[in-house]
Amino acid sequence: MRRLVIALILACACKAQDYEFPSDFEFGVGTASYQIEGGWDDGGKGENIWDFVLHNNECFTADCSNADDACMSYYKMDDDFQMLEDLGVDFYRFSISWSRILPKGHIYEVNPEGVAYYHQLIDGLIERGIKPVVTMFHWDLPMQLHETGSWTNPRLVDSFVSYADLLFQEYGDKVFTWTTFNEPYQFCEWGYSTGLHAPAYAQNGIGGYLCGHTVLLAHAKTYRLYQESYKELYGGQGEIGITIHGAWREPVEPTDEDRAASDAALQFTFGWFANPIFSETGNYPTVMIETIEAKSNEENFRRSRLPSFTQEEIDLIKGTSDFLGLNYYNSYYCSADFDNSAVTVPSMTNDIGANCRGVAVSTESWGLRKLLKYIKTEYNNPKILITENGYGVNSAADSLDDCDRTNYFNSYLHTLLNSIYEDGVNVIGYTAWSLMDNFEWQSGYTRRYGLYHVDFTDPERPRTPKRSAFVYGNIISTRKIDRFFAPTSYEACIYTFPDEFEFGCATSSYQVEGAWDVDGKGENIWDYMTHTDPGVITDNNNGDIACNAYYKTEEDVELLENLGVDFYRFSLSWSRILPGGHANFTNPAGIDYYNGLIDALLAKGITPLVTLFHWDLPQPLQEIGGWTSPLLVDLFVDYAEVIFQRFGDRVKNWITFNEPYQICQEGYSEHNKAPLYTQDGIGGYLCAYTVLMAHAKTYEIYQSRYNSDKEGKMGITVHGIWSHPQDINSDADKEASESKLQAHFGIYLHPIYSEEGNFPPSFIERVDRLSAEEGFPWSRLPKFTQEEIDLLKGSADFLGFNHYATDLCYALSADETRRPSHEYDSGARCYKSDMWESAASSWVKVVPWGFRKLLHWIKEQYNNPEVVVTENGFSTFGNDVTDCRRINYYNVYLEALLQAIYEDGCKITKYTAWSFLDNFEWMDGYLEKFGLHSIDFNDPNRPRTAKMSSYVYNNIITTRKINRDFTPTGFDPCDFDVIPEMERP
Ligand SMILES: *[C@@H]1O[C@H](CO)[C@@H](O)[C@H](O)[C@H]1NC(C)=O
């Protein structure tokens, strides 16, 4: 074979997904005065509530520390500038210490040294081309103001406004991005309700709400002051906003109760401040007003614990932000299952009435995308600046090689790109928290968030960049995320597969067994078709001998053992077990063969994962109508019962059907699989009905009669192609992509895995309508009865998912296709981009991000079911065992799968490589080869040779991670940057 080396970088295959940050998008890092400055009583600074609380409590923080010195940033401005320059940030978000400028809090005594300190900081930033983004209040309230009532006193509004006025006068000509407050929920609720933060008051259910009320008014008046007196004065470009902490709340179950509980949690924690400022109606969220009022009543308060705004105040607050500053760290699952006996009454926790817990893996970034989408819809697409996002690690566990933090940033920034490009959310910038390790409030110095490590035992407080600092710097300079970027002297960071995750590989009976008419086996539709019409197969071949696996149990199990797989997925040949298709005669030799295979696997500790039907229907059953006839439902259940009786004692993992789309659409509508029928828009749907009902009845009978120990698990395997809009900005293309997914994938999944059951409603509607238009007296899509819908719903313990590639889709017009047709019913035309690297099979392309997107889609559509990837693989031509392109495919697809687990929170428990062996590839005969092992099909003995990919797969299984540089002994390293061109033999 001629080998052309073409200069196509493999990574380019992901182009469509590798969004770049828009050119005007800005990156920054954040800090806060009290957390870094130190110099607590130096340079004329006054005492603040944190100084006071930490000086007057022996041990308020986790390590009994305070921030008297913190990072000593008050003395180390040049060091801080250096870090900011090295990172290459566009802006630096820091806060001004109120008591450094106004030691007594009130405006009557200004501290010139404090004022000068911030002038120096701001000027130094501007000289270096770094924009100052200034927080006016980041929790360090001057002590005197605390003693006159603190934030619970509405009179503090005026004190804050006069402080703000001074800041605008001093710095307004050079600071053009301001935020009034950082995270009012946190300092109000923790400072005045739970006592977790200074001033450590615990007026639960009362103090926090009073504080929030003052803060909202102080914010609004400050905003108005800036608009009226300073904005024009300073050239009109200045913007002023507020920073709110947000955490998405996802219902545990998609029930009305859990949804309501999640929404309440979101409104109390985020809507509390977002709604009065950003909503059209203004005021607190209705659920807060109503709940707190009702609970206050029950608790015998004379008035609601939540203060109310006058209409004038509502109007004053509404719209007072040029952007929304959002701090985001993690997401929560919430349910209505709330035990109020375990909480303080009154309290906000009790007012919310939801049971929330954080997501287990904090790299899971999907919640940010949901919250951004929510903000867009709810608050009319405001401008958003992410003012904080970062990853905290216990000091003892944190290291300069902080892969966990690096993965966190990669994950969240990836999600942010999706929010920007796919959801059209108006995010203008991103702030990593934090520039350096610092004083982490009640955790003291026991938690680190920094891109730079700070040694707090050294009086010089030296700063050292962590891996994440280099990675973040690389994202800023390249404006995109490169998961495999590794700074000098570091390896790339990768995820490892969870301990309980299992690996396997797969085959199917007709593709490997051979022995087509041996020992009493009956004829199936593939035997019949390939014998009567050999020309339909590309190489005029058939599965008569195939890999001869029927005779090679021992050898194959040994190869599986070498591979190190946890399980082997294979299918049973119906006509080897029931030669005539009916259960009136069971072929003992067929039973013996499978017993031998199952026992040999179990003896080696390999779990059998058995597919009941992988396309080789007994020919006699085709002759009574095949899968288009509902009679097949009971005949399939009969067959399945024979299987359960004979093998169910040892086999506990079952797949009823492999790829109903291929059985039905390709077999009965598209002339692309046996029996090669062409009833487009009709045959495929009749078949779908039968197959789905056969699945559901089999599941029911298995559960009720054969799974008494409840160890057995059963699912169905559906082939899914990610449908991506051809033009991401076109609503029509987006709609077409979704419609295609429902028609191709959802048609088999929705009846089983969705909450409401039945075929996807949009698809039913469309086929019913088109059938009527076409003059059919009935819909071409069969109807399930309510009883059938209920039987199907939930009839699986996991979702089997085969995946190979991605499509680009656009809306299909009526004159572009024939009718009736499944394509027209799906409303989309889909194709594969020439940009993508192709396998030998034209339907396989290297598009790993599509795999991840489809896994995420499954999670969203069907409430995060357990997913078993039952097939995934890459085809080549010829017998070259140095199969670098296959290795690359496995590496990048498994990498995408890890991201789906860790970043998207998908519940994926198993992965199956297709295929264990090169085999009979259906209509393409022996030309297109998917195997981890090569077979010489010219040798009657069908000898097997392990390909390089089988060693790489074994290495992944044993090390539980992807190592692109792994080269098995005896092979030359792969150069993944160049794709050797393949030629069709
Ligand atoms: C089983 O039933 C089929 C269909 O009626 C029949 O053709 C076949 O001869 C029967 N086989 C045996 C062994 O009875």
The ligand as an SDF file (V2000), in Angstrom:
LIG
                    3D

 14 14  0  0  0  0  0  0  0  0999 V2000
  -41.1430  -26.6310   14.7740 C   0  0  0  0  0  0  0  0  0  0  0  0
  -42.1680  -25.8420   14.2530 O   0  0  0  0  0  0  0  0  0  0  0  0
  -41.9890  -25.4710   12.8990 C   0  0  0  0  0  0  0  0  0  0  0  0
  -43.0760  -24.5030   12.5130 C   0  0  0  0  0  0  0  0  0  0  0  0
  -44.3450  -25.0550   12.7520 O   0  0  0  0  0  0  0  0  0  0  0  0
  -41.9530  -26.7140   12.0240 C   0  0  0  0  0  0  0  0  0  0  0  0
  -41.7240  -26.3280   10.6760 O   0  0  0  0  0  0  0  0  0  0  0  0
  -40.8350  -27.6110   12.4950 C   0  0  0  0  0  0  0  0  0  0  0  0
  -40.8530  -28.8090   11.7780 O   0  0  0  0  0  0  0  0  0  0  0  0
  -40.9670  -27.9250   13.9660 C   0  0  0  0  0  0  0  0  0  0  0  0
  -39.7730  -28.5930   14.3890 N   0  0  0  0  0  0  0  0  0  0  0  0
  -39.7990  -29.7080   15.1320 C   0  0  0  0  0  0  0  0  0  0  0  0
  -38.4770  -30.3280   15.4410 C   0  0  0  0  0  0  0  0  0  0  0  0
  -40.8320  -30.1590   15.5230 O   0  0  0  0  0  0  0  0  0  0  0  0
  1  2  1  0
  1 10  1  0
  2  3  1  0
  3  4  1  0
  3  6  1  0
  4  5  1  0
  6  7  1  0
  6  8  1  0
  8  9  1  0
  8 10  1  0
 10 11  1  0
 11 12  1  0
 12 13  1  0
 12 14  2  0
M  END
$$$$
